[in-house]
Amino acid sequence: MLLIGGQANADASPERFAGAPTTANVPEGDGECRTPSPANLVLGGYIETYWAWNFARPANSITYNRFPDNRHNSFTLGNAVLDGAFSVDRVTGRIALQSGSVPYTQYATTEARRDTQGANPSDGSAWRFLQQATVGYRTSQHAGLLLEAGLMLSPIGPEGVAVHEQWNWSRSNLFYALPMQQTGVRATYPVSTNLSVQASVFNGWYGVRDNNGDKSVGAALVYRLPQRLTTSLRYLGGVERDAKAPEGRPWRHLVDAYILLWPSQRVALLLQGDAGFEMTRFGLSSWVGGALYARVQPARRLYLSIRADGYRQLVAHNSAGAADPMLFAAQGVVSGTATVDVRPQDHLSVRLEYRHDQGATPLYFRGEVLGSGSASNPYEPNSHSQDTILLGATAWF
C-alpha cells in the first residue's frame, strides 16, 4: 500500500495475518496507544484475472453458484479495485472503487427500485462500481470506541472479497450464502488488548437498499492472539422477507462462528460453522453449514490449501403451502477445493485450483440448458454436480 502523510492509521490499514484469511472482518482490538498524524492517506488496490474450465461444458458458459469464478472457458477480468483510506485526527474515511465481473455478482440481489419524481433508481447497476464507502469517528485517539457509517463489506464469516487475502481463489458455499456487503452503522470497542466487541444496524441482509422497511441488527465478539489464534462469534437478525411475502414477517436469525489456529509458522487451520432459522407461516425454515480449511507453506513462495464445505437446509411447508428457501434451491450442497498458490514476487499470486461441487438436487448447468437467461425465462439447472479447474493471477499494492 502507498502511504502519504506519515504512519498509517490502524483503521485505514487493517491488520492482515500473513497466510490467513482476511481479517478485515475482525474488529480492531490490539489496545495500543496511537497518535495519528494530522492527516494520513493510505492508497491500495488490486487486479484479479483468471481463466476457468468447467468439465460439464455448459452451453451458457456459466459456472453456477460460484464467487468470483463463475465463467467457463473465458479469459475474465474478475475485479480491478482502487482503495483509499484517510484519517484526520479522530476522523476516518474509506472509499473503494471497482470494475469487472465480480461487482455484478456482488450486487446481484440488491433491491431494484425505479427512478421517479427526482428520486434516483437503485439496483445493482447503480452501485456496482462502489465496493465500500465509510465515514468514521473514534471517540479517543488511544484506540477508543470507533463509530462507522456507510457501505461496508459484510463482517460475517472469515472470508473476504479480495482474492489475495484468501487461501483459495473461489469462495466457499457459506460465503456465497452469507451477506457480501451491507449499508448501515456499526460501533467497535476494544475491551482489552485481545478482545473486541461490535454492534451494528444495517438496512438488511444484502446490498445498499432493503427489500422491506425493517432493519437488521448485529453483534460480534472477537478474541485474537496474533499469529496464534483468532476466534469470532457473530449474530445477525432481522426481517428479511418481502413486505407482502406469503411467509409473513418472520425474524431471521443467523449465527456465525469460526476459530483460526496456527500450529506452526507454516501451518494454519480454520474451522467455521453457521446456522440460521426463521419461523414462517408454513413452519420453521432453517439451515446449518460448515467449512474446514487447511494451509501449509512448504517453501518460501509456495502455499498449498484445501477446503471442504457445505450446508443443509430445511424448508418450511404445511397444508397451506411452502416457503421459499432461504439459501439456494437445493436442499444441500457440498464442495471440495484444492489450491496451489505460487508467489514469484511480492504482491503477485498465481494460482491453480481444482474444485468439485455436489448438490442434493440439480443446481448446476451441463451441456445444453433450457431457458434463455432472461427474467421471464431463466436458465434451468440440469446437473447435480460440476467440476472446474482454474488458472488465475492477482497483483496488489
N, C-alpha and C positions, 0 to 999 in steps of 0.2 A: 504494500500500500504506500502511496505517496503522502507524505506528511508535510503540511505547511503551517508555520506559525508556532513551533515549539513541540512539546511532548504530546502524544495522543491521549485524549481523554478516554477513560475506561468505557464510557457509553458509546463513543464514536468508533472505537475499535474493540469490540468484544473479544474476550479471551478465547483462543482456539486451542484445543488439545491436539497435539501432534498425533496424527494417525488415528483419530477418533471421529465419530460423527459430529456434526456441527454442534457447538454449544451456544449458538445464538438463542436457542430456546431455554437456556439455563439462566435464571436471574443472576445478576452480578452480586457477589457477596463475599469478597475477599477481605473486607473490613479495613483495607489500607487507607491511610490519610492521603488525599490528593489535593494539590493546589494548582488547578489548571492555569495556563497562560491566559492573558486577556482574550485571545482569540486563537482557536485551534481549528484546522481544517484537515481532514483525512480523506483522500481520494482513493478509490479502489475500483476494481472491475474484473470481468472475466468473459471469456468466449467459450462456447461449447459447440462442437460439431461432431457428427457421427454418421456411420453407415451401418445398417442392420439388415439381417436376412431372417425372414420368418419362414420356417420349413413347411408351414401349412400353405404357403403361397396364396394368400388371399387376393382375389381379383380387385378388391377395392384398395389394396395396399395399406390396410390399417391393421396394426397390431393392437388389439382391443384391450381396454382397461389397463393401460400402462402409462407411466410417467417416469421420465420425459422421452422415452424411446418408442413412440407409437407409429413409426413409419417403416414400411417394408421396402427394401431394395431401392433406397433413395438416399443420396448424399443430402444430409439435413443440417441446417443451422438451428441447433436447439435453442440457444439463447445468447444474446450479446448484452451485457449489463454494464452500466456506468453508475457507480455508487459513491455518494459523497455524504460525509457526516461532519458536523461542526459543533463546537462548544464555545460559548462566550460567558465567562464567569459560571453561573449555575444553569444557564440556558443551553439546551442541546437541540439539535435537529438532524434529520437524515432524510435523504431522498435517493432512491434507486430507480433508474430508468432502464427499460428492457425492450428487446425486439427479437422475434424469432418464432419458432413453433411452440415453445413451452408456454408463453403467455396465453395463447388461445386455450390450451388445456387448463391452465391455472384459473382462468375466468369463465370456464365453460358453463358453470352452474350459477353465475351471477344473475340475479333477478333482472329481467328485462322490463323497462318502462319507457314508453314513447315520450318524445318531447311534446309539450302542449302549453300554450299561453305563456311562453317565455321560460318555462322550466326545461332544463336540459334532459336529453334522453339518458338512460342508464342501463347499460348492458355490457357484456364482455368487450365488445369492440371499442367502447368509450373509455375503458380503464386499462386495457391490456398492456399499454406501454409503461405503466407505472407498477413497479414491484412492491415498493413500500415508500411511505412518506409520513414522518412523525415529527412532532414538536414535543420537547420535554423540559422539565424543570426539576432540579434537585434542591431539596429544602436545606441541605447543608453541603458545603464544599468538601466535607470529610465523609464521603460515602453515606449520605443520609438517604431519606426517602426520595425515590425517583418517580415522578409523575409523567406519563406519556399519553399522547392522543394522536389519532390519525389512522392511516392504513398500515397494518403490521403483518409480517409473516406470522403464521399461527404458531403459538408456543406449545401446541400439543404434539407430543412424540419427540423422539431423539433425532429423526431425520429432517433435513432441510431441503431447500430448493437448489442450491448451488452444488454441482457435481463434485467439484474439487474438495468439498468439505465432507463428502460421504465415503464410505468404504466401497460401495458398489456404484455402478453407473445408474442402473434403474433403481426405482424405489420399491419398497415392499407394498403389498396389498393394503397394509394398515395405513401407510402414508397416503395412498390414493383414496382411501375411505374416510380419512380424517380431514378436518379443515386445513386449507393451504394458506389462506390469508383472511384477515378479519379487520373490521373497522370499528374503533371504539376507543376506550381509555383503559389504562392499567396503572397500578401502583406497585412498585417493587421496593422491599425494605430488607437490608442485610441485618438479620438478628445478631449474627456473630461472624467471625472470620470465615466459617464454613457453611453457615446456614442462612438461607434466604427464603422469604415468603412473598407471595404475589397475589393480588386480587385484580379482577378485570371485569369490564362490562362491554359487550360487543353488540353490534346490530343483529348478528345471528351467526349461524354455523359457517357460512361461506360468504366471501366476496365483499363488495362495497355496500350494497343495499340488502335489506332483509326482504323475505317474502311475506312478512306479516308485520304487525305493529309492535310485537314483543321483543324485548332484549334478552340476550343470553349473558349469564354470569359465570365467572371462572375463579378458581383459587388454585394455588400451587405451593408446594413445599419442596425445596431442593437442598440437598446436602452434598458438599463436594470436598474431596481431598485431592488436589491437583495431581494428575499423573498416577493416581492410585485408585480412586473410587468416585463415582457420581451416582446419586440416587435421586429420583424425581417421582413425585406423586401429584397428579393434576386432576381437577374436576371441571367439567363444563356442563351447564344445564340451561334449558330454555325451551320455549315452544317453537318447534321448527317446521310444523306442517303449515300448508297454505291456510289463509284465513277462513276459507269455506271448505276445507278438506273433509271428506266423509269420515276420516278417523277422529274428527273432533279437534280439540286443542290440548293434547297431552303434553306434559312436561317431559322433555327428553333428557335423560341422564347419561353422562359419559365419564368414565374413569380411565385414566391412562397412567401407567407406572412403568418405570424401567430402572435397571441397575447396570452400570458400566464399570467394568473391572479391568485393571492392568496387572495380570500375574507377574509380568516382567516388562522391560522396556520394549521388547519386540513382539509381545503378545497382548492382545486385547479381546475381551469378551463383552457381549451386550445381550441382555435378556429384556424383552418388552412384553407387556400384557395390556389388553384393552377390553372393556366391557361397556355396553350401552343398552338401555331399555327405556320403554315408554308404555304407559297403559292407555290404549286406544279404545274406541267404542266397540271394536271387534275382539278385544282381549289384549294380552301382553305381547308386545313385539320386543325382541331382544337379540343381542349378538355378542359373541366373545371372539377374541383374536389374540394371536401371539406371534412373536418372532424371536429367533435366536441367531445372533451374528458372531462371527469369529474372524480375527485378522492377525496375520503373522507377517513379520518383516525379515525374510531370510537373508537379505542383502541390503546395502545402504539405500539403493534406489529401486527396490522391488518390494511390493506388497501383494500378498495373496489373501483373498477374502471369500468367505462363503456365508450364505444366509438361507434359512428355512423359515417360511412364514405362512400364515393362513388365518382364516376366520370361518365361523359357522354362525348362521343366524336363524332365528325363529320368527316367522311372520304370523301375526295375529289373524285369526279367522274364526267365524262362527256362522250361525244360520243366516245372519244379516249380510254377510259378505266377508271380504278380506281386505286387510290393509296393504298399502304399497310398501315394498321393502325399504328399510332404512338405508341399506347399502346396495350392492349390485343385485341384479335379478337372481343370481344363483344362490342356492341355499348355503353353499360353502365353497371355498377356494383354498388351494394350497399351491405354493410355489417354492422352487429351489433355484438358487443363483450362485454362480462361481465367477470370480473376477480376478484377473491378473492386471495389476497396476504398475506400470513402468514409468519412472520419472527420470529421464535422461538429463534434465537440467532442473534447477529450482524453478518453481512456478510453472511447470509443464507436466501434465499427466497424460499418458497414452494407455488406454485400457482395452482389454479383450474380455468379453463377458458372454457366458452361456447361461440361458435361463429356460426353465420349464414351468408352465402354468397348467393347472388342472382344476376344472370346475365340476361341481356336482351335477349341473345341468349345462346345456350348450350356452357358452358365454363368449366364444371367440369366433373368428372368421376363418374359413378354409375353402380354397378354390373359388368357384363361382358362388356369389352371395345374392340372395333375394333382396329386393329393395333398391331404391335409388339414392339413399342417403339424405333425402330431404326430411323436413319436419313432419310432413304428412305421409311419407313413405320411407321410414328409416330402414337401414340395413338390418337384416335378421341374423343373429348369431346362429351358426350351424355346426360348431365344434366344441367338444368338451375340453380340448387341450390345445396348446400351442408351444412350440419350441423355437427359440431365437438365438442368434449369435450376433454380437455387436462389436464393432471396432470404432472407438471414439477418442477424441483428443480435446483437452481443455487447458487453457492458459489463463493466468490471473496475475494481478498486481495489487 
